[in-house]
Amino acid sequence: MQSEQNNLFETIQQIKREIAKVIVGQENMVHLLMVALLADGHVLIEGVPGVAKTLTAKLLARTLDVPFNRIQFTPDLMPSDVIGTSVFNPQTAQFNFRKGPVFGQLILIDEINRAPAKTQAALFEVMEERQISYDGVTYKMEEPYMVCATQNPIEHEGTYRLPEAQLDRFLLKIVVPYPTLQDEIGILKNSLSGNAHELLNGVAKVLNGSQVIQFRDQVNNIHVEENMLKFIAEIVQETRNNSGLFLGASPRASIAILHCAKASAALKGRSFVTPDDIVEVLNPVLSHRIILTPEKEMEGADEGGVLEEIVKKIEVPR
């Protein structure tokens, strides 16, 4: 068991090193992408243009030996452009289903909030059930299957707000900040060297699909004490009773916290979950699943601050 944990830990560290060949800083974004990969979930990456959201997702794809597709969402994108469509074959006089770009194993959706509701709805089934139903036929996705989507939080013209039901399909929402001063200096140094293309080509593949599935099985076996389960449940219950929240978290959020805490523990080389693992993943798991009251918004509060207040109210298990 210990050797398996060490193998998982070392492999993930190698993926992080490969990504770090190109990306300067943003360690938290990369760490949370690894959490989502091991916890078998999808990721919504939010940040202003130019903070390497799309590039990091593409680099993750380069380190995984699985089919990768990128979809650029636009206001005129149709559901058939995403899931596929029937094409008439004159030789057989029959319609054949031509699979769309959502058929892959790692899917990057760029600017997901630029497509209208009809196209957004096309993602519901594939994200939740890992399958597409078309013309009475169900097409299963090959595992592992992961969607990484990006969105810009400040641009509203030509965008469509994601409905709560779709946001809930994302295991994590990663908010990407501006780089620190030292990181920005490092970015400028990389730019001076002028070898960005070489850096990208130098990123090696580390994991294949079957190895990802094996690592996920290891994460599932991470030990969780009952008092940790109680800690998670109390936090989620408090979101439903908190006066600063209009909408609390669902049982799906509780399960997401559990899976992410287990993945976080595995990434640190441990075989058990601690309260720190739970607290670490709270904000990325819950921030897109709860809604502040208008009064809280007027006070300038955010979801992270409310979650911090909730954790302070609850006794941390020992």
HELIX and SHEET records of a PDB file:
HELIX    1   1 GLN A    2  ALA A   20  1                                  19    
HELIX    2   2 GLU A   27  ALA A   39  1                                  13    
HELIX    3   3 LYS A   53  THR A   63  1                                  11    
HELIX    4   4 PRO A   79  ILE A   83  1                                   5    
HELIX    5   5 ILE A  112  ARG A  114  5                                   3    
HELIX    6   6 ALA A  117  GLU A  129  1                                  13    
HELIX    7   7 GLU A  164  LEU A  167  1                                   4    
HELIX    8   8 LEU A  181  SER A  193  1                                  13    
HELIX    9   9 ALA A  196  ASN A  201  1                                   6    
HELIX   10  10 GLY A  209  ASN A  220  1                                  12    
HELIX   11  11 GLU A  226  ASN A  241  1                                  16    
HELIX   12  12 PRO A  251  LEU A  267  1                                  17    
HELIX   13  13 PRO A  275  LEU A  286  1                                  12    
HELIX   14  14 PRO A  294  MET A  298  1                                   5    
HELIX   15  15 GLU A  303  LYS A  313  1                                  11    
SHEET    1   A 5 PHE A  68  GLN A  72  0                                        
SHEET    2   A 5 LEU A 106  ASP A 110  1                                        
SHEET    3   A 5 MET A 146  GLN A 151  1                                        
SHEET    4   A 5 HIS A  42  GLU A  46  1                                        
SHEET    5   A 5 PHE A 170  VAL A 175  1                                        
SHEET    1   B 2 LEU A  64  ASP A  65  0                                        
SHEET    2   B 2 LEU A 207  ASN A 208  1                                        
SHEET    1   C 2 GLY A  84  ASN A  89  0                                        
SHEET    2   C 2 GLN A  94  LYS A  99 -1                                        
SHEET    1   D 2 GLN A 131  TYR A 134  0                                        
SHEET    2   D 2 VAL A 137  LYS A 140 -1                                        
SHEET    1   E 2 LEU A 245  LEU A 247  0                                        
SHEET    2   E 2 ILE A 291  LEU A 292 -1                                        
END                                                                             
